[in-house]
Structure formats: C-alpha cells, structure tokens
Amino acid sequence: MTAIILIAVIVILGIWIASLYNSLVKLRNNRENAFADIDVQLKQRHDLVPQLVETVKGYAAHEKETLERVINARNGAIGAKTIDDKIVAENALSSALAGLKITLEAYPDLKANQNFLQLQEEISDLENKLAAVRRYFNSATKELNNAVETFPSNLIAGMFGFKKEIMFDLGEQRATLEEAPKIKF
C-alpha cells in the first residue's frame, strides 16, 4: 500500500514538473514568435531607410554625417544576429532616425516634396506598427520573466536553463520622449 502511494506521489510530481516545463516552453516560444513579428516590421524599415536617405541627400548634401549615422545604424541592425543584439542595434537605428528628423526641420523645401512626404508617411506608419509589435513582444517577455522568477516555476526554470530575458525598450530615446514637446508657430 505504501509503495502505491509513493508511486502515485512520484507520478503526480512528474506530471506537475512536466506541466510547468511545458508552460515555460510555450512562453519562450511565444516570445520568439513575437520577435519574429518585430523582424518583419524591421525588414520593411530597413528597406525604407535607404530610400529616405537618398531622397534627403538631394536636399541636404552637407548633412553627410547625419546620413552616414543612419546608414551605419541600419547596417548594424541588419547584421545583428541574436534577439539581444537586434534590440541594441534597433535602438541605435531609432536614435539615428530621430536625429535625422531633427536635421530635416531646416529644409522646408524637402518637407514639401511629394516623394519625401510619401516616404515619411510610410515610415511613420511602419514605426506605429513596430511600436505595436514591440508592445506585444514586451508583454510576452514579461509573461516569460514572471514565470522564470516566481515560485514554484522558478525551480523548474533553473533546472532547465530558462532565464530572465530583456525587454525591447526605448534605449537612448527615453530621455527625448520624457521632455515636453516644443511647439513653434
């Protein structure tokens, strides 16, 4: 009788461990899937950046440093291999694009150019979509991190190598976004 109870406890414990492990795997896969959605938006972004730079070059030839920073950041983003590297590289690209937007304020003719306006609209739409998939990715990452850090799943996570993952945050842009917007007439 004692052997049957011991076997039942071991089976129940095994089922419980397998259930927690499977939950962690599902959360990790959900996070990776969320980043795949980001990758799709990033590919479109990377394709649009050279078009934007070429359009701006015609108007702002002497702003070479800003344009080179955007291109270098784009190339770094394309070359990033891991999720963590991509997050860092994309934050650098976002920062470079923000610098380009500031530079463009000095070119009223460019801001009226139809090609530029269309590109700017496409990039703005793409940045909105990217923000949405980043929110989803961060939500998936939060769920995984909660499971990895809370008891009792943290015991299983530690045994099978699950770890806390980084969020896709704003990086250097956070300081800019926390400033009040400047309104000019």
N, C-alpha and C positions, 0 to 999 in steps of 0.2 A: 504494500500500500504506500509506504514512504517513497519507494522508487518511482511509482506512478506520479505522485505529487511533485517529486523532484524533476522528473522528465517534463511534466506539464509546465512547471515554472520555467525551465530552460527553453521550452518551445515558445512560451509566451514572451519571454525576454528576447529570444531570437527574432520573433515577429516584430516586436517593438523596435529593436535596433534596425531591422531591415526597413521598417516604415519610416523611421527618422532619416536613415541614409537616403532612401528614395526621395523623400521630401527635399533634402539638401541638393540632390542631383537635379531635381526639377527646377529648383530655384536658381541654381547655377546655369542650367540650360536656358531658362527664361531670361537671365541677364545677358547671356551670349547672343540670344536671339534679338534682344533689344538693341545690342550694339550692332548687329547686322543691319537693323533698320537705320541706325545712325550712319553706317558705312554707305548705304545707298544715297542718302542725302549729301554726305561728304563728297562722294564721287561727282554728283551734279555740281556741287560747289566748286570742286577742283576744276571741272570743265569750264565753268563760267568765269573764273578768276582771270585766265589769260585773255579772254575777250574783253573784260573790263579794263585790264591793264593796257591792252592795245588801243582801246578807244581813248583812254586817258592820255596815253603817250602823245597823241597828236596835238593835244591841247597843253599838256604840261611837261614838255620835254625836259625842262630844267629840274623837275622833281624826281630825278633819276633815283636818288637814294630811297625815297618812299616806295617807288615802284619796285625796286630791287628787293626791298624788305618783304613786300607782299609775295613776289615770285619765290624768294628763298623760303619763306614760311610755307607757301603752297607745296614746294618741292619736298620740304621736310615732312609735311603732313602726308604726302603721297608715299614717302619712303618709310614711314613708321610701320612697324610690324605687329607689336603687341597692343592690346587694348590700352594699357597704361601709357605706352609711348604715343599712341594716337591721341589720347586725351591731352597730353602735354603739347604735342605738335599742333593740334587743332586750336588750343587756347592761344598759341603763338600766332596762328593764322588769323584768328578772330581779332587779336590785338593789332596786327598789321593792317587788316581791313578797316578797323576803326581809325587808325592813323591816316589811311588813305581818304576816308570820308571827311576828316578834318581838313586835309590838304585841298580837297575839291571845293571847299567853300570859297576859295579865292578865284574860282573860274566860273563866272556867271554864264559865259557862252557855252561851256561844256554842260552845265546843268540844264540848258535849254535844248541840247542836241537830242534828237529823237532816238538814235541808237543808244546813247547813254541812258536816257530815261527808261527805255525798254529793259536794258541790262540791269539798271538799278532796281526796277520793279521785280524782275526775275530773282535777283539776289535777295531782295527784301522778302519775297515770298518764300524763297528757299531757307533763309535764316529763320523765318517763323516756323516752317516745318521742322527744321533742325532743332529749334527750341522745344517743340512738342515731343520729338523722339528722345531728346536728352532728358526731358522730364520723365518719360516712361522708363528710360534706362536707369535713371537715378532711383525711381520707385522700385524697380526690380532689384537693384543693388542694395537698397535699404532692406527689402524683404530678406535677401540672402544674408546680409550682415546681421540682421536681427536673429535669424536662425542660428548663425555661426556663433553668436555671442551669448545667447540665452540658454539657460538650463532647461531641460536636460540635453537638448540637441547639440550644445557646445561640446559635450563629451564625445559624441559620435563624430562631430566635425573635426575635432582634434585628432581622433584616431585615424581618420581617412584623408587628412591633409586639406580640408576646406579651411579657407582663411578669409579674413575681412578684406573686402575689395574697395577700391577707391571710387568715388563719385566723379561724375563729369561736371565739374564746377566751372565757374567763370574765370578762374585764374586771375590774371592781371586786370581784367575788365571790371572786376568787382568794385574797385576804388572809383572808377569812372562812373559806374552806374549808381553809386551811392551819393554822388554830387547832385545838387539840384540842377535841372536843365536851365540853360541860358537862353533867354528869349530876346530876340532882336527885332526891331521894326525898321 
